[in-house]
Amino acid sequence: MTIIEALIAEHRLLRRMMDEMGRWLAEGVAPEALRQRVAMLEVAIDDHATREEQLLFEPLRAVSTEARAQVDLMEVVHDEVHDLFAQVADPARAPADMLWTILTLTDEHFTKEENGVFPLAEQHGIQ
């Protein structure tokens, strides 16, 4: 299995987790219960982002200016999502709006990777 195939498989699993989180949000699950459930999603997304940055983004960054620019944009989103998870963990804040933002931002990010970054990596022989 190539790194791209592995990352796509992870995207499918993470989207299932995100769908479930969206369902809980729509059902109005209490904020503290949401925070507990979010912890699992945060670990899964952080683990995925770390693997992606080390095994795909590092080698891709070196192949061209275009690739570097795309990788930089992807890493900005990783940082934004990481910061949003930290805000969700703060018991002084209501987590629902930030969670919707995480879910939307992450899904859009996965689509951009699948339609842009991954094909670019394959064009440059990074698999």
Rosetta blueprint (number, residue, H / E / L):
1 M L
2 T L
3 I H
4 I H
5 E H
6 A H
7 L H
8 I H
9 A H
10 E H
11 H H
12 R H
13 L H
14 L H
15 R H
16 R H
17 M H
18 M H
19 D H
20 E H
21 M H
22 G H
23 R H
24 W H
25 L H
26 A H
27 E H
28 G L
29 V L
30 A L
31 P H
32 E H
33 A H
34 L H
35 R H
36 Q H
37 R H
38 V H
39 A H
40 M H
41 L H
42 E H
43 V H
44 A H
45 I H
46 D H
47 D H
48 H H
49 A H
50 T H
51 R H
52 E H
53 E H
54 Q H
55 L H
56 L H
57 F H
58 E H
59 P H
60 L H
61 R H
62 A L
63 V L
64 S L
65 T H
66 E H
67 A H
68 R H
69 A H
70 Q H
71 V H
72 D H
73 L H
74 M H
75 E H
76 V H
77 V H
78 H H
79 D H
80 E H
81 V H
82 H H
83 D H
84 L H
85 F H
86 A H
87 Q H
88 V H
89 A H
90 D L
91 P L
92 A L
93 R L
94 A L
95 P L
96 A H
97 D H
98 M H
99 L H
100 W H
101 T H
102 I H
103 L H
104 T H
105 L H
106 T H
107 D H
108 E H
109 H H
110 F H
111 T H
112 K H
113 E H
114 E H
115 N H
116 G H
117 V H
118 F H
119 P H
120 L H
121 A H
122 E H
123 Q H
124 H L
125 G L
126 I L
127 Q L
